[in-house]
Amino acid sequence: MKRRKALKKLGLGLSAGLVMPGMFTSCGKDDPGPEIPYDGIVYIIGAGAAGLYAADILNSKGIRVQVLEASNQVGGRIRSLRNQKELLVQTAADFPVELGAEVVYGNDSVFGKIIEKYSLVKIDLLSQSTDQFILDSQAKSAAEWGGDPDLAAVRNFVASLPGYAGADVSMKQAAGVSTRAEALLNSMAGNYYGSSSESVGAKGVGEALALIKHDNKPFIIKTNPLQDIITSPFSRILPKVQLNTVIKSINYAGEKIILTDKDGIEYECDKVIVTTSLGVLKSGGVAFSPALPGAKVSSMNKIGMDHCVRLAIDFKKNFWGETSGYIWGGSVGPMYFNSGVNRSEFYRTLTVTVHGPKAQELSVLGDGILNAVLAELDAVYDNQASLFIRKVINSDGTEGDRVWFLADWGKDEFFKGGMSYLKVGGSIADRETFSAPINNKVFFAGEATDILGDAGTINGALNSAERVTEQVIESILSA
């Protein structure tokens, strides 16, 4: 609290220009916050939402920044199908199917405010779509299921999570639902939070949800790809991004920090912000010298990041319902989403997101993953999935390959997983320890370091950028 007050006295508080002006003007003349006198340079590892936002804030304060990105594009796990030039086949309507995040949470959240600035058309999922719930191989709305006790038990448990005061146990143990409802519980209280209901800690989720200050209402954007939306505000930072640069080691033992990439090229800087995926850090993808403090490693081990696969499947007919939103409760695909909801009758695409052990199991199947998903959809929707899946039309008029796309985040060397979650025994305090700077030289950001309840989301990444830049500026001013 004292630190925040000190920054506000200098005109650097969040409401005084540290964050918002940098986000939209990138050091414009109307930025009320003063520049920070600093002769050094800050390197940022990763050009996802956290890295771009952190770079923009620091740049707006006159601090030299350089961003090193491992992949061939910016945006991290925010990837839109329209922007993947290596994919030759597009969806029938060519609308922005998201291979990464697709739903935005909170009209007044950090990301929600960026979207508001652009006056984009939003589709409010709470008022404009109806979720379906799978029980007994049938998908129905809550109203159609009536007073089904198993559905009510799961929904009531999920709704009560922000005030959870029970034991520090898994979601499955905390909910105690019937066998019939376990797949539904796994979908809504396990997979949704990044793993399975047997791995995600109920107490950690409850603690996080209680911290959220925005309205948390879900919505999607009618036409614009999220990858474009998240990168557009940072257009002045993009020239400072160096792509295809995989950092393998960080040596912070000396006065200067030495970063070494996979080709042995060294980069010297004064401070570094690490936004590298938790999955990569936990697997030893980046070597630190000296080694990370024991307390930080211990906290990282209480935060999970499991395998994740994501499919986008195009169909010739919408057989699941034009206004359907989420379809919860699948065993193969725990979370289906109607990507075309209230966009157009010609948008007939389902996305399927799977986390945890099931994702690992499906990943082994390779292209066979599509058959597994279609088989489940066929069982629920009377064989319509296999019948109506869209196929490429060859030059001779015959049908060719089925139109679908797979993002296997667990196999991706730059992510090694989907989203972070708190295990049983983990808490927000562990995210705080993980996010703590080392020697005022090495700083950490990214969704897994969010301490405001938004971990696992774009908001969490953006929140962490605000926090880490405040830490960096404090370290400069206090030197």
N, C-alpha and C positions, 0 to 999 in steps of 0.2 A: 504493500500500500504506500509506504514512504517513497519507493522508487517511482511509482506512477505519479505521485504528487510532484516530485522533483522534476520529472519530465514535463509535466503540464506547466510548471513555472517557466520553463525554457521555451514554451510554445510548441512542445513536441507531443502532446497527448493525442489520443486517437481522434478527439473532436477538433483538434487544432491543426490538422493538416499532415500528421505523420502518415496516415493511411489513405483516406479517400482522395485527396488531390493527387497523390502519386498514382493512384489506381487509374485515374481518368485523364490526367494532363501530363504526367511524367515530367515533373519539374517545370511546370508552367509558371508564368509570371504571377498568377493569382494565388499561388501556393503560399498561405500565410505563415507556414513554419520556416524557421531559418535553416540555412544549409549548415551541415556539420563539418567543422574543420578537421580534415583527416588526410594525411599524406599516403596512407596505405591503400591496399586493394583487398576487397572481399570476393572470394570465389564461392560460387554456389554450385553444388553438385546436384544436378537434376533440373529439367525444364518442365516439370509438371506444374500444377496449379500453385503449389507452395513455392517452388523455386522461382517461377515467373513473378509472382506477386511480391515475394521478398526482394527480388532484384529491382522491381519497379519502385518499391518504397525507398530503398536505400539510394537508388539512382536519383530519385526526386529530392533527396537531401544533399545531393552533390557528392555522394560517396561512390568511388569507382567500383564497378562490379564486373564480373565475368561469369557466365553460366556455362557449365560443361554438361552436356547431355549425352547419355550413352547410346540412345537409339537414333533413328534417322528422322525423327519428327518431334515437335513439342506437344505438350498436353498430357504426358504421362498416360494414365489409364483412362483418360477422357479421349476416346477415339471414335470418330464418326465414319461410317461406312463410305460415305460420299468422298471422304478425303484419302481413302486408301487406294492410291493409284495403281498398286500392283494387282488389285482385284479387277479383273476384266468384266465380270458379270455384275450388273447392278440390279437392284430390286425393280419390280415393274413400274412403280411410281417414282423411283429414285428419290424418295424422301429420306431424311437423315436418320436412318437406323443407327443406333449407338452400339458400338462393340464394347464400350465401357459403361460408365455411368449414364443413365438415361432419365432418371427422375430427380427433380430438384426439391429440396425440403426447406420450407420457410420462405414466405413472401418477403419477410423482413430480415432474412438471414444475410450473411455476407454475399453469397452468390446471388440470392434473390435481389439484392440491391443493385448488383451489376446488371442483371437482366432488366430490372426496372428502368435503368438509365437508357437502355436501348429501345424502350417501348415495344417490346416484342409481345406477340400474342401468346398468352398462356392458356393451357387447358387444366383447369382445377380438377384433379382426380377425385376429390371427395364429393363434388357436386355434379360432375359430368361423366362419371363412370361408376360401374357397379362391380364389385369383386365377386368372384365365384370361389366356392370351397369344395374340395373333392373329398367325399366320404363314400365308401362302398362303390368305388369306381364310377361315381356320378358327380358331375360338377353343377352346382346350383348356387344361387344367390342366398344370402342369409334369410331373406324374406321367404324364399321358396323352401328352405329347410325348416322354416317355422321355428318351433321351440326345441329343436334337436339338442338334447342335453350335452352331447360330446362337443358339438360346435360351440355351444354357449360356454362350456368349460374352458375351451382354448381361447376364445375371444375375450372372456372376462379376465383370464390370467394375463394375456398380453396387454389389455387395457390397464391392468393394475400395476404393471412393472415400474412406472415412474415413482410409485410410492412403496416399492417392495421393501419389506422389513423382515423378511424371513431369514433362514439360514444361508450361509455361504456355500451353496450347492449348485449343481447344474440346473439348467432350465427343465430338463426332464424330471429331475428329482423334486424340484420346487413346485412344478405344476401338478404332478401326480395324476395325469389323465389316463383314461382307459386305453387299452391296446388299439381299439378302433380309431382313436383320435391321435395316436402318436405321430403319424406321418404329417398330419396337419400342424401339430405342435412343432415338429421339427422344421417345417416350412416357415412358420410365422415367428418362431422364437429361437431358432437355431440357424438355419440357412440365411435368414434375413440379416442376422448379425455377424455373418462371416464364417460359420462352421456348422456344427450339428447341435441339436438340443442336449446331447450328452457331453459336449465340450464347452459350450458357452456358459459362463457363470451368471446366474440370475442377479446376484448382488451387484456385480460390476455394471451390468446393463441398467439396473434400477438406479444406481448412483449416477451414471452418465445421463440418463434421460431426465433426471431431476435437475440437472444443471442447465439444460437447454433454455435459452431466453427468448428465442424467436418463436413464431406460431407453429413451426414444424409441419405446416400443411404441404402435402405433396402436389407437384404440378409438373407438366412437361411443356416443351416449347413446340408450337404448331409447325414451324417450318425450318428454323435455323439449327444447324448442327451444333451440339454443345462444344465440340472442339474449337469451332470458330468463335463461339461466344467467350470462351475462357481465354483465348489468345488475343482477341481483338483489342481489349483494353491495354494490352502490354506491347503494342506494335513498336514502340520505341526501344523496347528491351530486346526484341528479336535479333537485331544485328549484333547484340552482345552474346548471343547463344552460339556455342560451338557444338555441332552435332557429331554423332559417331565417336564420342570420346568417353571411353569406359575407364573410370578411375578405379584402380585396384589397391592403392595404398595411400594412407595419410600419415605423414611423419610430422608430428607437432612438438618434437623434443627441443628444437632449437628456437632461435628468435623468429625465424621465418618458418612458415609451414610449407612442406614439400609434398605436392600431390603427384603421383606417378600413374600414368595410364597403362593400358594393356600392351602398348607398343614400347614401353619404357621411357616415354617422353615425360619430362618433369615440368611442373608448373609451380611457381613460387608465389605465395600470397601471405597476407598478414592475419587474416581471419578466414574461416571457411564455414559455410552453412551446408550441412549434410541433409539432403532431402531424399536420399536413397531409400528404396523400399525396405521395410522391416524384414521381409523375407530374404533379401540379399544380405542385409547386415547379419542376421542370425545364422546364415549359412556360411559366413566367413568370406563373402564376396569382396569385402573391403577390409584390408589389414590396417590396424591402427598401431602406431608406435609413438609413445608407449601404448600398451594395451588399454582397452577401455576399463574404467574403474569397476571394481567388483560389484558395487551397488547398482551401477547402471546395467551391467550384464544380468544381474539377478532380476531386476525389474523387467528387462526385455524378455526374459524367459517366462514371465507371467502374462505376457501379451502374445497371443497367438496370431499367426497368419497362415491359413491353410491353402491347399490347392483350390483353384477356381477355374471352371470352364464356363464359357458363355456362347450360346448359339443364337443366330438369327435365322429364322426359317420362313421362306416366302411361300404363300399359298395362292391358288387361283380363286378360292372362295373363303370368306370368313365364316367358319362353321362354329365358332365359339361365342359369337354375339358382338354386334357392332359397338355396343357401349360397355362391353366388358373391360375391366382394367386388369387387376392381378387375378391370376388363377392359382390359389394356394392349395397345398396338400398332396402334390404328386410325390411318388416315391422315387422315380427316376429323375424327373425335373421338379424339384421342390417349389420352384417359383417361376411361373410363366407370366409373361406380360404382353398385353395387346398393344404393340407399338403404334398402331394406327388409330387408337381410340379418339373419336371425334375429330380426326384430321380429314379423312375422305373415305368414301366407300371403296375406293380403289386401293387403299392401303391395307394389305392383308398379310401382316407379318407378326409372328410371335417371337419374342426373345425368351430364352431359357437361361437362368443363372443358377449354377450349382456350386456350392462351397463344401469344403471338408472332405471326409472320407469318400462320400459318393462321387465328388468331383474327381478324386484320384482314381477311383474305380472306372469311371467313364473315360477318363483320359487315356487309359490303357487300351481302350477299344479303337482308338484312332478314328477313322471315318465311320466306323461302326457305331459311333455315338449317336449318329442321326437315326439309325434304325431303332435303337433303344428308346429314343425319345418319341419317335413316331408310333412305336408299339404301345407306349403308354397313352398317347393321345387317341389312338384308335380304340383302345379299351374304354376310354371315357366318352368319346364322341362318335361311336358307331362306325369305326373304320374310315372316317372322313379325312383324317390326316394323310394317310397314304394315297387316298383317292385324289385329293385336291392339291397336293404339294406341287408347286410350279416347277416346270422343267425348261431348260434352255431349248429354244426352237432352232434346229440346225438349218443350214442354207437350203437343204432339200425338203424342208417342211416337217421333218421328223423330230420327235422329242429326244433331247439329249440328257445331260446331267441335271440332277435336281438342284434347285437354287437354294443354297444355304451357306452360312458363314460361321466359322468357329474361331474364337479367341481362347486359347489355352494359356491362361495367365500363370498357371502353375509351372508350365514348361518354359515360359519366357524367361530368359537369363537375366533380364533387367528388372523383373518383378518377383518371380518365384512365389506367387501367391495372389490372393484376391484383395481382401481388406483385413485390417487388424481387428481383434476382439479381445476382451478380457476373459482369461480363463478363470476357473474356480480358484479362489484365493487371490485373484488380481483385483486391483482397484485403481481409481483415478490417481492415487498417490504414486503408483508405478509408472503411469504415463508422465507424471511430473518429474520423477527421477530420471526417466529415459530422456526427457527433453532438456534436462539441465545442461548448461554449457560446461566445457572443460577448460579450465585455466583462462577463461575469457578469450579463447582462441578458436575452439571447435564448438560449433553450435548445431542444434538439431531441429529440423522441421519436417512436415509431412503429416498426413492424417493420423498416423499412429501416435504422434506426439501431442495431439489435441487434448486439451484439458477442460474444454467447455461443453463436453457432451456430444460433440459432432464427429467423433472418430469414425472412420470408415466411409466418410462422405466428402464431397468437394468442399463443403463448408468447413469440415475439419482441417483440410489442407490449407484453406485460406486463413482460418483462425490461427493456425500455427505460424503462418507467415507474419501475421501481425505481432504475435508474441515474440518470435525470434528476432525480428528487426528491432523491436524495443530493447531486447537484451543486447544486441550488437551495438546499438547507439549508446546505451548505458555504459557498455564496456569502453567505448571510445571517450565518452565525456568524463568518465571517472579515472582515466589513465593519468 
